[in-house]
Amino acid sequence: MTSCTFDRHWSPLALACPPALRPWLHHRASLTRRIQQHCGHFAVRPVANGRARIAPDEADLIGLPADRLAYARDVFLYADGQPVVFAHSTVAPVHLRGAWSALGKLGTRPLGALLFSHPHIRRHALHYQYLSPHHPLYRRAVRDLPNPPPGLWARRSLFWLKHAPLLVTEVFLPGMVNLRGPLPL
């Protein structure tokens, strides 16, 4: 796969996004670093890590036949004890043994620290979708929320390293808009 194509549900625009969420959704630099700047304690809680069946559009984006298993990593990002983002990353298993070998060894470390510190990693455009309760990522993102909202905004983009794509999807949870302003340095 040579281009960044997205299925019809993902858009390069998020026009209906609530104003309080817009700065977070459109932020192109490290979301991890930005969350860390807006809270006293940041943590990553892994919930799934290994081979998994992924959506056909995800498989297409990472150059994997739809009937093959991918490597997937699902984590929650916490700010001051509250989940604020559900992150879902997928890569073809062949690239986990190559360009993206560090992905399988992250544990509770944030992927963003790797993505935005490596000089050869390139990020493609962000695409957005409002996830309904029927979307599989919505269901995984809200499983620990006491009062799930009627929908959640998500964004995704491809990261490239040595001609190997990694798809990162971030689902924004309701607690994201409650983060306080940047902490003094």
C-alpha positions as CSV (number, residue, x, y, z in Angstrom):
1,M,0.0,0.0,0.0
2,T,1.5,3.3,-1.0
3,S,-1.1,6.0,-0.1
4,C,-3.1,6.9,3.0
5,T,-6.6,5.9,2.0
6,F,-9.4,5.9,4.5
7,D,-12.8,4.3,4.4
8,R,-15.9,6.5,3.9
9,H,-16.5,6.8,7.6
10,W,-13.2,8.6,8.4
11,S,-12.9,12.2,7.3
12,P,-10.0,14.8,7.1
13,L,-12.5,17.2,8.8
14,A,-14.2,17.1,12.2
15,L,-16.6,20.0,11.8
16,A,-19.2,18.8,14.3
17,C,-16.7,18.3,17.1
18,P,-17.5,20.2,20.3
19,P,-15.4,23.3,20.7
20,A,-14.0,22.1,24.0
21,L,-12.6,19.0,22.3
22,R,-11.3,20.7,19.1
23,P,-7.9,21.7,20.4
24,W,-7.2,18.1,21.6
25,L,-8.6,16.4,18.5
26,H,-6.6,18.6,16.0
27,H,-3.3,18.6,18.0
28,R,-0.7,17.2,15.6
29,A,2.3,16.9,18.0
30,S,2.5,14.3,20.8
31,L,-0.9,13.9,22.5
32,T,0.9,12.1,25.3
33,R,3.1,15.0,26.0
34,R,0.2,17.4,25.8
35,I,-1.8,15.4,28.3
36,Q,1.2,15.2,30.6
37,Q,1.4,19.0,30.5
38,H,-2.2,19.2,31.7
39,C,-2.1,16.9,34.6
40,G,-0.2,16.1,37.7
41,H,0.1,12.3,37.2
42,F,0.0,10.5,33.8
43,A,-0.2,6.7,33.4
44,V,-0.7,4.1,30.6
45,R,-2.8,1.0,31.3
46,P,-2.4,-1.7,28.7
47,V,-5.6,-3.8,28.1
48,A,-4.6,-5.9,25.1
49,N,-1.4,-6.6,23.4
50,G,-0.8,-9.3,20.7
51,R,-2.2,-10.8,17.5
52,A,-5.7,-9.8,16.8
53,R,-8.3,-9.6,14.0
54,I,-8.7,-5.9,13.0
55,A,-11.2,-4.0,10.9
56,P,-10.9,-4.5,7.1
57,D,-10.1,-0.7,6.6
58,E,-7.4,-0.9,9.2
59,A,-5.9,-4.0,7.5
60,D,-5.9,-2.2,4.2
61,L,-4.1,0.8,5.7
62,I,-1.3,-1.2,7.1
63,G,-1.0,-3.4,3.9
64,L,-2.3,-6.6,5.4
65,P,-4.9,-8.9,3.8
66,A,-8.2,-8.7,5.6
67,D,-8.1,-12.3,6.6
68,R,-4.7,-12.1,8.3
69,L,-4.1,-11.3,12.0
70,A,-2.4,-8.1,12.8
71,Y,-0.4,-7.0,15.9
72,A,-2.6,-4.7,18.0
73,R,-2.0,-2.8,21.2
74,D,-4.9,-1.3,23.2
75,V,-4.2,1.0,26.1
76,F,-6.0,3.6,28.2
77,L,-4.2,6.9,28.9
78,Y,-4.9,8.3,32.4
79,A,-4.6,11.8,33.7
80,D,-4.8,12.2,37.4
81,G,-6.4,8.8,37.8
82,Q,-9.1,9.4,35.1
83,P,-9.1,7.7,31.7
84,V,-9.0,10.3,29.0
85,V,-8.0,8.4,25.8
86,F,-8.4,4.9,24.5
87,A,-5.5,4.2,22.1
88,H,-5.5,1.4,19.5
89,S,-2.4,0.7,17.4
90,T,-2.0,-1.8,14.7
91,V,0.9,-3.0,12.6
92,A,1.5,-6.0,10.3
93,P,3.3,-8.7,12.2
94,V,6.2,-8.7,9.8
95,H,6.9,-5.0,10.7
96,L,6.8,-5.9,14.4
97,R,9.9,-8.0,13.8
98,G,11.4,-5.1,11.8
99,A,10.9,-1.4,11.8
100,W,8.3,-1.4,14.7
101,S,10.0,-4.0,17.0
102,A,10.0,-1.5,19.9
103,L,6.1,-1.6,19.9
104,G,5.9,-5.0,21.4
105,K,8.2,-4.0,24.3
106,L,6.5,-0.8,25.4
107,G,4.5,-2.3,28.4
108,T,3.2,0.7,30.4
109,R,5.3,3.2,28.5
110,P,3.5,5.5,26.1
111,L,3.8,4.9,22.3
112,G,3.8,8.7,21.8
113,A,7.3,8.9,23.4
114,L,8.6,6.6,20.7
115,L,6.7,8.2,17.8
116,F,7.7,11.8,18.4
117,S,11.3,11.2,19.5
118,H,12.5,9.1,16.5
119,P,13.9,11.3,13.7
120,H,12.9,9.0,10.9
121,I,9.2,8.4,11.8
122,R,6.8,10.4,9.6
123,R,3.2,11.0,10.3
124,H,0.5,11.2,7.7
125,A,-2.7,13.3,7.9
126,L,-5.2,13.0,10.7
127,H,-8.7,11.6,10.0
128,Y,-11.7,11.8,12.3
129,Q,-14.9,9.9,13.0
130,Y,-17.7,10.2,15.5
131,L,-18.0,6.7,16.9
132,S,-21.5,5.4,17.7
133,P,-22.2,2.7,20.3
134,H,-22.2,0.1,17.4
135,H,-18.5,0.7,16.5
136,P,-16.1,-1.9,18.0
137,L,-13.7,0.7,19.2
138,Y,-16.4,2.6,21.0
139,R,-17.4,-0.6,22.8
140,R,-13.8,-1.2,23.9
141,A,-13.2,2.4,24.9
142,V,-16.3,2.7,27.2
143,R,-16.1,-0.7,28.9
144,D,-14.9,0.8,32.2
145,L,-17.0,4.0,32.1
146,P,-19.9,4.1,34.5
147,N,-22.0,6.4,32.2
148,P,-21.0,5.9,28.5
149,P,-21.9,8.9,26.3
150,P,-24.0,8.5,23.2
151,G,-20.9,8.7,21.0
152,L,-17.1,9.5,21.1
153,W,-14.8,11.4,18.8
154,A,-11.8,9.5,17.5
155,R,-8.9,10.3,15.2
156,R,-6.3,8.2,13.5
157,S,-3.2,8.5,11.4
158,L,-0.5,6.4,9.8
159,F,3.1,6.6,11.0
160,W,5.8,5.4,8.7
161,L,9.2,4.1,9.5
162,K,11.4,2.4,6.9
163,H,8.4,2.0,4.5
164,A,6.5,0.2,7.3
165,P,3.1,1.6,8.3
166,L,1.7,1.8,11.9
167,L,-1.9,2.9,12.3
168,V,-2.7,4.7,15.6
169,T,-6.3,5.5,16.6
170,E,-7.1,7.6,19.6
171,V,-10.6,7.6,21.0
172,F,-11.3,10.7,23.2
173,L,-13.1,9.9,26.4
174,P,-15.4,12.4,28.3
175,G,-12.7,13.2,30.9
176,M,-10.5,14.8,28.2
177,V,-12.3,18.1,28.3
178,N,-11.9,18.3,32.1
179,L,-8.1,18.5,32.1
180,R,-6.7,21.6,33.7
181,G,-4.4,24.1,32.0
182,P,-0.7,23.6,31.5
183,L,1.2,23.2,34.7
184,P,4.0,25.7,35.4
185,L,7.5,24.4,34.5
